[in-house]
Amino acid sequence: MNQELPPLPSWPERWQATLGWQPDAGQQLQFEQIYAEVLTANQHLNLTRITAPEDFWEKHLWDSLRGIAPLQELGAQRVIDIGTGAGFPGLPVAVAHPDWLVTLLDATQKKIAFLETLLQQVGLANCHTLVGRAEAIGKQKQGAYDLALVRAVGPADRCARYALPLLRPGGLAILYRGQWTAEEADVLQIALQEFDGVLEQIDAFTTPLTQGVRHCIHIKRSS
């Protein structure tokens, strides 16, 4: 780990107060390793503009896990993170849920190669990578997953079209969004009708440090 990096906050009380969960010592170490490796690789891969430790904690780690907070009590899940980029939300989800099997999907080979190395360094045996475009993978792996996570990929209707084919009947997709408008909701409904999806929940919240407005849109594949 790069010793010159400022320390990543641990903030167990803040984790507990906002999510009803906090990392144990091993999970905190994994978060610190992820932070260090992402920032090191960021110098040549342009993975993220979020590099300050407090921002990284809130906008990458906390935000990733807040999206799945309503699902904390679920047992083992087959999860795919579509368009994972630097590994978010999939990496924090894999750390927090060692009983979940998490697939990190991205179309950029360089990012996937970085993530494969990171997984070995961090020791995340329940997480693996997949390179390809979501549309093609959706045809190859129809119905393969219980849960799909889509963050910072594009409009909500496009995210739904990527996610729903990958889900088993009854499977859930979570679309991570900032603001949420009536216009976006109307366009999303068109995609849901095309792919046997239903709107399950709109989870609205604010981030704990900067009070940013966030929404997680839960959609379910009905058949």
C-alpha positions in Angstrom: 0.0 0.0 0.0 1.3 3.5 -0.8 2.3 5.0 2.5 2.1 8.6 1.1 -1.7 8.4 0.7 -3.8 10.2 3.4 -5.6 7.6 5.5 -9.1 6.4 4.5 -11.6 7.2 7.3 -13.0 4.2 9.2 -16.0 5.9 10.9 -17.6 2.8 12.4 -20.2 4.9 14.2 -21.2 6.7 10.9 -21.5 3.3 9.1 -23.7 2.0 11.8 -25.9 5.0 12.1 -26.6 5.3 8.4 -26.6 1.7 7.2 -27.0 -0.4 10.4 -23.7 -2.1 9.5 -20.0 -1.5 10.0 -16.9 -3.1 8.6 -14.9 -5.4 10.8 -11.1 -5.0 11.0 -10.5 -7.2 8.0 -13.1 -5.5 5.8 -11.7 -2.0 6.8 -8.3 -3.2 5.7 -9.8 -4.4 2.3 -11.4 -0.9 1.9 -8.0 0.7 2.5 -6.3 -1.6 0.0 -9.0 -0.8 -2.6 -8.5 2.9 -2.0 -4.7 2.6 -2.4 -4.8 0.4 -5.5 -7.5 2.5 -7.3 -5.6 5.8 -6.6 -2.3 4.2 -7.7 -3.8 2.9 -11.0 -5.7 6.1 -11.5 -2.4 7.8 -12.5 -2.4 6.0 -15.8 -5.9 4.5 -16.2 -8.1 7.6 -15.4 -10.5 5.5 -13.2 -12.0 8.2 -11.0 -12.0 11.9 -10.3 -12.8 11.1 -6.6 -9.5 10.9 -4.8 -9.8 12.7 -1.5 -10.2 10.1 1.3 -13.5 11.5 2.7 -14.9 11.8 -0.8 -13.8 8.3 -1.7 -15.5 7.0 1.5 -18.8 8.8 0.8 -19.1 8.6 -3.0 -17.6 5.2 -3.7 -17.7 3.0 -0.5 -20.7 4.4 1.3 -22.8 5.1 -1.8 -22.1 1.6 -3.1 -23.4 0.0 0.1 -26.3 2.4 0.6 -27.7 1.1 -2.7 -28.1 -2.4 -1.3 -29.0 -1.4 2.3 -32.6 -2.6 1.9 -31.2 -6.0 1.0 -28.8 -6.5 3.9 -30.7 -9.5 5.3 -30.7 -11.5 2.0 -28.7 -14.8 1.9 -26.3 -15.8 -0.8 -26.9 -13.9 -4.1 -25.5 -14.1 -7.6 -24.7 -10.5 -8.3 -23.5 -8.6 -11.5 -22.1 -5.1 -11.5 -22.8 -3.8 -15.0 -20.2 -1.2 -16.2 -18.2 -1.5 -13.1 -15.4 0.9 -14.2 -13.1 1.2 -11.2 -15.1 -1.6 -9.4 -18.0 0.3 -7.9 -20.4 -0.7 -6.5 -19.3 -4.3 -6.9 -16.1 -4.2 -4.9 -17.6 -2.8 -1.7 -20.6 -5.2 -2.1 -18.2 -8.1 -2.3 -16.3 -7.0 0.8 -19.5 -6.4 2.8 -21.1 -9.7 1.7 -18.5 -12.5 1.5 -21.4 -15.0 1.0 -22.4 -13.2 -2.3 -20.8 -14.1 -5.6 -20.1 -10.9 -7.4 -19.2 -10.5 -11.1 -17.6 -7.2 -12.2 -18.6 -6.6 -15.9 -16.9 -3.9 -18.1 -16.2 -3.6 -21.8 -12.8 -2.0 -21.3 -10.1 -4.7 -21.1 -7.6 -2.4 -19.3 -10.0 -1.8 -16.5 -10.8 -5.5 -16.2 -7.1 -6.4 -16.1 -6.6 -3.9 -13.3 -9.5 -5.3 -11.3 -8.2 -8.9 -11.7 -4.9 -7.8 -10.2 -6.7 -5.9 -7.4 -8.9 -8.9 -6.5 -5.8 -11.0 -6.0 -4.1 -8.3 -3.9 -7.2 -7.7 -1.7 -8.1 -11.4 -1.4 -11.7 -11.2 -2.6 -12.3 -14.8 -3.5 -16.1 -14.2 -3.9 -15.6 -11.7 -6.8 -14.5 -12.2 -10.4 -14.4 -10.3 -13.6 -16.1 -10.5 -17.0 -15.1 -8.4 -20.0 -17.7 -7.6 -22.7 -20.6 -5.3 -23.6 -23.7 -5.6 -21.5 -25.9 -6.2 -24.5 -23.9 -9.2 -25.7 -23.4 -10.6 -22.2 -27.2 -10.4 -21.6 -27.7 -12.8 -24.5 -25.0 -15.2 -23.3 -26.1 -15.3 -19.7 -29.8 -14.8 -19.7 -31.3 -15.3 -16.3 -28.0 -16.0 -14.6 -28.2 -13.5 -11.7 -30.3 -12.7 -8.7 -29.2 -9.1 -8.5 -27.9 -6.6 -11.0 -26.3 -3.3 -10.0 -25.9 -0.4 -12.5 -24.2 2.8 -11.5 -23.0 5.7 -13.7 -23.7 3.9 -16.9 -26.3 6.0 -18.7 -30.0 6.9 -18.8 -32.2 4.7 -16.6 -34.0 3.1 -19.5 -30.7 2.0 -21.0 -29.6 0.6 -17.6 -32.9 -1.4 -17.4 -32.3 -2.8 -20.8 -28.8 -3.9 -19.8 -29.9 -5.4 -16.5 -33.2 -7.2 -17.0 -32.1 -9.8 -19.5 -29.4 -10.9 -17.0 -31.9 -11.5 -14.2 -33.7 -14.7 -13.3 -37.5 -14.3 -13.0 -38.1 -12.5 -9.8 -34.5 -11.1 -9.8 -33.9 -7.5 -8.9 -31.9 -4.7 -10.5 -30.8 -1.5 -8.6 -30.2 1.5 -10.7 -28.0 4.1 -8.9 -29.1 7.6 -9.8 -28.6 11.2 -8.6 -31.8 13.2 -9.1 -34.9 11.4 -10.3 -37.5 13.1 -12.5 -41.0 12.3 -13.7 -39.7 12.3 -17.3 -37.1 9.7 -16.5 -39.8 7.6 -14.8 -42.0 7.7 -17.9 -39.1 6.6 -20.2 -38.1 3.9 -17.8 -41.7 2.5 -18.0 -41.3 1.9 -21.7 -38.2 -0.2 -21.1 -39.8 -2.1 -18.3 -42.7 -3.1 -20.6 -40.3 -4.3 -23.3 -38.4 -6.6 -20.9 -41.0 -7.9 -18.4 -39.9 -5.5 -15.7 -41.8 -3.8 -12.9 -40.9 -0.9 -10.8 -40.5 -2.2 -7.3 -39.3 0.8 -5.2 -37.8 4.3 -5.5 -35.4 4.6 -2.6 -34.5 8.3 -2.0 -31.8 9.4 0.4 -29.0 12.0 1.0 -25.4 11.3 1.4 -24.0 11.7 5.0 -21.2 14.2 4.4 -22.2 16.4 1.5 -26.0 15.9 1.8 -26.1 15.0 -1.9 -29.5 13.8 -3.3 -29.5 10.2 -4.4 -32.1 7.7 -5.6 -31.9 4.0 -6.1 -34.5 2.6 -8.5 -35.4 -1.0 -7.8 -36.8 -2.9 -10.8 -37.8 -6.5 -10.8 -38.0 -9.0 -13.7 -41.4 -10.5 -13.5 -41.0 -13.4 -15.9 
